[in-house]
Amino acid sequence: MNIGRFKISEFFVYKWRYYIGYGLLAIGLLLILIIIGRFLPGGLSNLETQSVVKSASIIYKDFWSANAINLPYHLAQHICFALFGISVFTIKLPSIILGFLTAVGLVLLLRQWFKPGIAILTSLIAITTGQFLFFAQNGTPDILFLFWPVWIIYIASLITNQSRFRKSLIAVFFVLAALSLYTPISVYILLVIFGSIAIHPHLRFLIKKIQPYRLAVGGVVLLLLIAPLAFAIIKTPQLGFTLLGIPPSWPDFGANLAIIGSQYFGFIGGGHGIIITPFFELGSLLLIALGAYFVIKTRVTAKNYIVTIWVLLLIPIVILNPSYTAITFLPLVILLSSGLEGLLSHWYQLFPRNPYARIGGLIPVILLVLILVSSGMNRYIYGYLYNPNIVPNFSKDLELIPKGTHNIVVSSSEQSFYNVVAEYKKQMVISTTPVSDTFLATRDAKADYTGYKIDRIITSSTSQNGDRFYIYKR
């Protein structure tokens, strides 16, 4: 072997280092999402059980009614039940898949808008926040608040920045745009894109280069896909207000602002209900604030136009509906990227020719990212394992049902969910009164049944309300 001619660039691993690195990251992310979906929080919230009932009972007529809200997600969940049955994991499976695709799209979008190093560092921070990890396993359509903006903006960026596959990309954009309109608040991302095109001269120039007939075909596809939604809105006008994020009654702005404050700045307490707060660590918020400064300072770019219009448009929507704060995830992540990029660029300007100083400037940034990533994961894991304000809001009852159970006696409020369970577990009979010599009663259905006595109690690991099921025998 001639050592003098040894070149690391000739190695297969070196030539494919980026593909191998991104592949390993993708596999690691998918494994994390699967593990989290299976074990953390490992149970179902009331919103998830409601989503199960809606998804399992969806029929063709629902396409033309108020049930059309989040129809794409409920169809996906329905298909998962039909293929794999019903369990905690299959309930969460559509969100896990969409969460993975969202993370992939986020990396691609940030690489399109920022330098690769900034994109990777920001993506690591973003996908390890409690907000992202929660929505990526939560068996409700909330993950769509993250999925639609990421992919719609990424595809729109590809259309304007490259000519290859433009025809296909335009078709994909209009399909995504049409399906996103079934999700509340998603119309605003389309308004941001079209508003930016109308205002920014460079974007107008790029759009004019696209052949008009392609845009016309895309528009026809969009109209066909949203036709059921349009008929549903005509039939139920209130549905349109829901999709726009307009509440049915005048909100309490003081209470809403207090909720928003706890979601973004509630560093004491760890959250209530089902979501850990705040959404971002203090270090991330400081970088977001720094990014906002740089965006305002250099607002002439198309990217900064989009972010500025987007944030200004979402502020009143979030104040009216604090439950929709997830829609702010992507613009805040973009501001985070801008903060990191601006911080590094200003450091490099101080030492334009000193390689040691340039490398030294990376060390604290990398340490900051590692701290934010590790603290984000720790907050999520320990929050959903031990936080007394959050853990009791997730039920593990579905996995506590003994095998071979024939009759489950439930309360009237639980019946719709357990009817879905029985639909995919054919041996089960759900009732509000006993129909067999041995039956399983839920905690809410516990009572003195004439002729029966309690034979065994099935418990969970929680310290309160741990008695989940009662086995009765004659």
N, C-alpha and C positions, 0 to 999 in steps of 0.2 A: 504493500500500500504506500503510495507516494503522499506523505503528509503535506508536502509543499503545495500539492494541488487539491487538497481537501477543501471542499466548499459546502457549507451547510445548506445553501440555496438549492443544491441538487437533490436533497433528500425529499422523498415523497411527503413526509409529514410536514416539512417546511412549506412546500408548494400548496398544500391543502390545509394549512394551519387555521385559516379563518373559518373554513367550512367545518373542520373538526371541532374548533372551539365553539362555534354557534350551535353545532349539532349536540355537543355535550351539554351546553346551557339549556337547549330545548328539552333534552331528555330529563335533565335535572329538574327543570320547571314542571314538566308533566308529572314526574314522580311526586314532587311536593304537592301539587294540586290534588292528585289522587289520594295521597296520605291524609291531607287536610280534609278532603271531602269524605273520607271514611271515618276519621277519628276526631277531628276538631271542627266544630264542637261535637260532632258525632250524634247529633239528634236533630229533631225537626222543630221549627218555630211554628206559631199559629199561622203566619203568612205562608209558610211552605205547605202546610196541610190544606189551606185554602187553594193554593196553586194546584195541588194534586187533584182536588175535587174538580176544579175547572178544566184542567187538562184531560182528565180521564173521561169526562162527560161531554167533551166538545163534539159537536156534530156539524153537518154542512150548514144548517140553518144559522149557526152561530156566526158564520162569516158575514151575515147581513144584519147583525144585531149589535147591541152594546157590548156583547161578549167578544167583539172583534178586537178589543184592546189587547195588545201584546199577543195577537194571534199566532205569529211565527214561532214564538217561544213555546206556547202551549201545544202547538202541533208537534214540535220537536219532543217535548216531554211525553206527549201521548204516544209517539212512535217508540220512545225508549221503554215505556210500560209494555207495549205490545210485543216488543222484541225480547226484553229481558225480565219481564215481570216487575213487581213493585217491591222495593226495599229502600232503605235510607240512601244507599249509593245510587241506585237508578233514578231516584227523585232528583238527586243533585247532579247527575251525569251531564245533562245539557249545559248547565252552568259551568261545569269543569271544562268541557270542550270549548265553550265560548270564551271562558277565561283564558285558556291556553292560546286560542286564536287572537284574543285581544292583546296578550303579551307579545306575541309574534308581530302583530300589526304595529304595536307601539314601538318596538325596536326598529322596524322598517321605516316607520314615519319619522322617528327621531334621527335616524341615519340620513334620511332625505333632507331634513332641515338643519341638522347640526353635524359637526365632525364626528367620526366614528367613536372616538374615545368618550366624548361628551354623551353620545347616545347610549353607550353601554353603561356608563356610570349612572346616568339618570334612570335608565330602565331598571337597573338593579334596585335603586331606591324605591321606584314607583311600584314594582311588582311585589315588594316585601312590606308594603304598608298594610296595616290592618284592614283598611277599606278595600283594597284590591283583593286581598286573600279572602276576605269574608264574602264579597260578591261573587268571587270565582268558585265558591262552593255552595252558595245559598240557592236552594231550589225554587227560586222565584225569578220573574223576568227582570229583576234589577240589574243583572249583568249587562243587559242591553244598553243601559245608560252609558256604559264604558265601551261596549263593542261597536255600536253604530258610529259614534264620532271618530274613533280611531281609524276604522276602515274607510269611511266615506272621505275623510280628509286625505288619507294616504292615496286612495285611488284618484282623487281629484288632483293631487300633486303630481302623480305619474302622468295624467292626461296632459297637463300643462308643461311638463318638463321633458317629455320624450315622445318621439313619433312612432316608435315600435309598438305594435299591438294596440295602437290607439283606438281602433274600432272596437276591439273586444273590451278594452278598459272603459269606454263610454257606455257600453251595454251593461257591464258590471256595476258602474256607478249608478245608473238609473234603476237597476234592480235593487241595489242596496238602499238607495234613496226612497224607493217606493215602499219597501218592507219596513224601513225605519219609521215611516209615518204612522204605523200601527202602535208605536210606542210613545207615550206622553212625552212632551218637551222636545222630541227629536226634530220637529219641524224647524226649530231655531238654528240647528247646525246648517240646514240647507239655506236658511235666510242669511246666515253669516257668509256662506260661500258665495251666493249670488250677490249679496250686498258688497262684498269685497271686490267681485268682478266689476260691478257697476262703478265703484269708486276708484279703484286702482288702475291707472292707465296701462301698466305692463300686463296685468291679467286680462284686460280687455283686448289687448293686442294678441295675446296667445289664444284666446277663445275665437277671435276672428279667423285664425288660421285653420280652425276645424271646419270641415265641410258641413254646410247647414243640414244636408239630408241626414247625416249621422245623428245630429242633435234631434232632428225631427223623429227619427225612428226610436231613439231613446225616450223621447217624450211620449210616444205612443205606448211603449212598453210600460212606462210609469203609470199612465192612465189606466191601462188594463189591470195592472196589479193592485191599484188602489180603488178600483171600481166597487168591490164589496164594502170597503171602508166608507166610500162616499155615500152609498145607499144607506149604510148604517147611521151615518150622521144625519142624513135627510129624515130618516125614520125616528131617530133619537137625537135631537139637537144638542142636548146636554153633553153628549159624547164629544162633540167638537170642543167644548169648553174644557173638558177633562184633558184632551190631547194637547191643548194649548197651555195647560197648567193654570187655568183660571179656577179658583175654588168656588164652590156653590154658594158660599156665604162670605161676608166680609170678615177677614181674619183679625185676630188679635196681634197687632204688629209687635207689641211689647213682648209677648210670649214667643213669637216667631224669632225675634232678634235674640232672645235669651237662648233658644234652642240652637240657632246658628252659631252663637258665641261658644256654646259648650262643644259643638261639633268640630270647630276649628281651633279653639283656644282652651278647651277644658282639660288642662294638664293635671288637674287634681280630681280624683274620683274614678277615672278609668271607664266611665260610661254607664249607661242604664239601658234597659231594654235588650236589644239583640246586637247592637253595634258598639264596638270599642271606640272611645273618643280620646283625644282628638284624632282626626284623620291623618295628619302629618305630624312628624316630630318637630320640636322647636328648631333644630338645625335646618330641617327642610323648609319650614316657614320663613326663616331668615333668608334662605337662598331664593325662595319664591318672591319675597319682597325685593331682593336685589335684582331678580330677573324682571320684575315689573318696572323698576327704575330704568334698566337698560332698554326695555321695549318702548317705553315712553320717549327715551332719549333718541332712539333710532327708529321711529315709528314709520318711516317712509317705505320700508321694505314690505313686500306682499305678506310675508309671514307675520310680521308685527301688526299689519292692518287686520288680518284675520283674528289674531289673539285679542287685540284691543276691542274690536267690535263684538267679539264673542263674550268677553267678560262683561262689558257694559250691558249687553243684551240679557245676560243670565242673572245679573244682580237683582232686578225687580222680581224675576220669576222665582228665585230662591227665597226671597223675602216673603213672597206670597205663599210658597209651598216649601217649607224646610225639609220635607221628606224627599225632595228631589235634589238634595245637595250632591248626590253622586254624579250629576251631570257636569259638575265643575272639575271633575278629576283630571280630564285631559288638558284643559287650558292651564290648570295649576301645574301640571307636569311640564308643559311647554315653558311656563315661566321659570320653573326649577332648572330646566336645561339652559335657559337664557342666563340665569344667575350663575351657574357653573361656568358657562362659556365666557361670560363677561369677567368673572373673577380670574380665570386663567389668562385671558388675553391681556388684562391690565397688568398682571404679574409679568408676563413675557415682555410687555412694552417697557417695564422697568429695567429688564436685563436682556436686551435684544441679542447680545453677542456672548453672553456668559452661559455656557452649557450646564455648569454645575448649579447655578442659581435657577435655571429653567427646570432642571430635574428636581432640585430641592423644593421648588414650588409645588410639584406634583405630590410630594409625600404627605403634607397635611391634608390635601384634598382627598387623596385615596384613603387616608385614615378616617376622615370625616364620613366618607361614603361607607366604609366598613362599619363604623359605629352606627350610622343610621340604618344600615341593612340589618345588623345583628339586633339592635334595639327594637326595630320594627317586627322582626320575627319573634323575639322574646315577648313583646307586648301581646302579640296575637296568641301565641301558644299559652302563656300563663293566664291571659285574660279569659280565654274560653275554657280553661281547665279549672280555674280557682276563683274568678271574680264572682262574689255572691250576688251582685246585681244583674249578672248576665247569664251565668250557667243555668239557673232554674228556669229560664225562658225557653229552653230546648228540651224536648221530650225524646227519650230513647225507648218509648213504649213499643214501637214497631219491632225492635229487635229483641224485646223481652218476651214476646209471645211464644209459649212453648210449642215445639213441633208436634203435629198431630192434633192441635186444637180444633175442635169441631164447631162449638157454639161459643160466641163471644157476646155477652150482654153489655150493652153500652147505654150511655145517656142519650137523650134526643139531640143534644148539641154535637155529639161525637159520631152520630150515625152516618152522616154523609161521607165522612172520611173512611170509616171502617167498611162501608159498603163498597168503596173503591178497592180496598185491600182484599175483600172477599171476592171481588170480580176477577182478580188475578190469582187468587188462592181458592180454587174451586171447592175444596173440602170444607170451607168455613161457611157458617150461617151466622149472620149478624141480626140481633134482635134486641128489643128493650125489655123482654121478659124471657125466662129460661124456656128452652124447647128440647132439652135433653137431660139425662140423668146427671151428667157432669158438664159443667160449663165454666167459662172464664169470664169474670166480671171486671170491668175497668174500675179504677179508683172512684170515678164520679158515679158509677152505677152500683157501688157497694150498698147493700141493703139487707134486711132480714127477709129472705125468701122462704115461704112456707114449705116445709118438707126438705129443706136443704141446710147443710151446715158447711162452714168454711173448713176446707181440708188443708190448704197451703196458701201462703202469701208470697207473691213475687215482688222483690224489691229492687230498687236501683241504688246507685252509689251516692246519691244526694243526701245531705243531712236532714233536709226538710221535705215532707211529702214524698218520702221514699217508697211508700207502699203503693205500687203501681197496678198490680192485678191480684185478684182473689180467685182461687179455684174452689168452687162449690161442688159438693157431692150429696146425693140423697142419703 
